[in-house]
Amino acid sequence: MQYPTQPIIPIEEQFKIMADTAPVLIWISNIDKLCYFFNAGWLRFTGRTMEEEYGNGWTEGVHPDDLQRCLNIYLSSFDARKEFKMEYRLRRHDGIYRWLLDHGVPRYTADGTFAGFIGSCMDIDELLESERIKKNFISTESLQREQTLNEELSATNEELSASNEELAAINDELQQTQERFAILNDELENTVAHRTKALAESERTAQSLNEELTAINEEMMAANEELITSNEELLLSQEKLRQAVDQLAASEYKTRSIVENAPFPIGVYVGREMRIELTNQAILDVWGKGDNVVGKCYAEVLPELGNQDIYSKLDDVFTTGQSFHARNQRVDLVVNGKLKIYYFNFSFTALRNQAGEIYGVMNTAADVTDVVSAKQSIEESEERFRTMSEDTDVLIATADENSHATYFNKAWQNITGKSMRELQHFGWAELIHPDDRDSWIETYLTALKNKRSFSGEFRILSDNGDYRWLYARVPARYRADGTFVGFISSCVDITELKKDELRKNDFIGMVSHELKTPLTALNGLVQVAHSKLKRSEDVFLQNAMEKATVQVKKMGTMINGFLNMSRLESGKIMIDKRLFNLEALIREVIAEAELTASTHQINFDPCEPVYVYADEDKIGSVISNLLSNAVKYSPKGKVVEVKCHVEGSTAQVSVKDEGMGMKQQDTEKIFERYHRVETTHTRNISGFGIGLYLSAEIIERHDGRIWVESESGKGSTFYFNLPIELTD
Ligand code: ADP
């Protein structure tokens, strides 16, 4: 198909010109059914402006009787996209309604998209008028004139046909115009599409701009949110900062209060001139310069330290940053106007700011004057002790809580000829006489275990090869808090005393022995005389002989006691064991005692015969001693109760009196040699304090035990037990 060449004037303009010059009334509607174009022919016909006709404005010119029908046809055809033809009356500019034939066709763009309708209208009022006239003519003329009329009608018809042809021609023209219009319209559509595209592009540009804007906006919003977050963070950090400041203030307060309440002296000095910035009460008390020292210089407050090498130490710390520590340093301070000697452990520590620069020195100190003085007095006392200990003849040694001998004085070294080192680590124990060693070491270890003081005698090998007797007192030592420290022993050389004692013992033994022979003879004579004089009429002689018998017996017991003691001391006592009935022995001894103790009543609570393997004489002398003591130490007329019973594997004997009794502290000591309880009462009772000593030795040598239960003023009960000899 041949397309018309592009006109020089724009296509819209061309179309307008064409439409305006067309002999028909032309309207164009859009897809929204509203008319947006009326050609000049239309506007001339209606005498209205384009604006008035615009949209639905044209309907105002349509005859009210035709309007609804007209609209129905238009709208339904429009919806169906179908060509329509309709007739209606349109008001002409002179107010007269003229019949128009309106022919509407759908419009399409070049790409076939529906674009609305275009319509062309012709004024058919005259045509309709002639038809009306024709109808009137047919009804009014007579049938006779029908032929004529038919002819005329046919002529008219021909005319009409001619007119019709004209009309068809016009219609063809109109059709062609329409086609041209369609082409123009397509072009117009193209232009519109082009414009629309351009518009779309510009819209896209706008869209992308919009998107960019949106993006920018979003960024800005994000930035805004970040700002909000930063702001919140800022607020948070502000809060934290405030808290930190509060904490700092609190911690500074704390630090200050710690410093102020510290029980040891603290001072802070600032600048090389050592200006006092902070002090606590402890340092103020030590200085004794009053409370108003803050702000003053150290040297100004403590001028007495000028020649004590302290300023220079402070200066060194300020210069080098290295701390200075002093221990037990003497510092002479003028306190309350008096120069006094103090001892301090103190430190000077450099203080640095955040940049690490030294801005001052902190002084902490501990007043150790008391400690140093105590140490000095301990040292002095130790020195005194050492001097005393080194100059004395007493053998002094110390041992710690683990039995390590820590010190032996010169006397020890002199007597043994050994050095301190040789004596330590039980070197001393090797020097003890073999007969004494085990028992002494056992005594020592038992005391160590019980942390108890002890004493005793032992022989030690001297430098010149003979043994020396030592009497040792070994008190346990305790610290102030009561913990056990060890022992400090002092031994005196009792060799000479021992020798004297031995000589004395020998003498006693010898005298006793010598006395025994005449006494035995005397005893025999007295007993014979006594039995002979029993029949005498001389009552005096009778009584005298009886008393002489008792006294000789007493003397015999006494001499036996001394003899036994001297034998015991010299280790000559003999234990002669054999099996005997203890119960029978008790009866015998009681019977014998009753002879001399008629003033008291002795009751025996008998037991079954009980056999023991022991020295009958010596056990007899023990019972006899207990009985004579019970009588001796209780008032006349009192009862003495003797009991014997078996307890487990031992036979136990007890002697109970109603006498003077004794205090608790004496109950242990009465078994020691020569020990007598000293009271005004006992002073009038004769005795040597060897009876219980011998009894204890005898019982011990039988592997038995002897003890007393007593209450002062109420009486005593003496017990002893012996292992039972189990017989078939
Ligand atoms: P002596 O009786 O010769 O003094 P002992 O060795 O027999 O010697 O007794 C030692 C001390 O024990 C006595 O001096 C006495 O003080 C006390 N004593 C002994 N037996 C009794 C007793 N039954 N009641 C009170 N005190 C006693």
Boltz pocket constraint, residues with backbone or C-beta under 6 A from the ligand:
constraints:
  - pocket:
      binder: B
      contacts: [[A, 625], [A, 626], [A, 629], [A, 630], [A, 633], [A, 634], [A, 657], [A, 659], [A, 660], [A, 661], [A, 662], [A, 670], [A, 672], [A, 675], [A, 676], [A, 677], [A, 678], [A, 682], [A, 686], [A, 687], [A, 688], [A, 689], [A, 690], [A, 691], [A, 692], [A, 693], [A, 716]]
      max_distance: 6.0
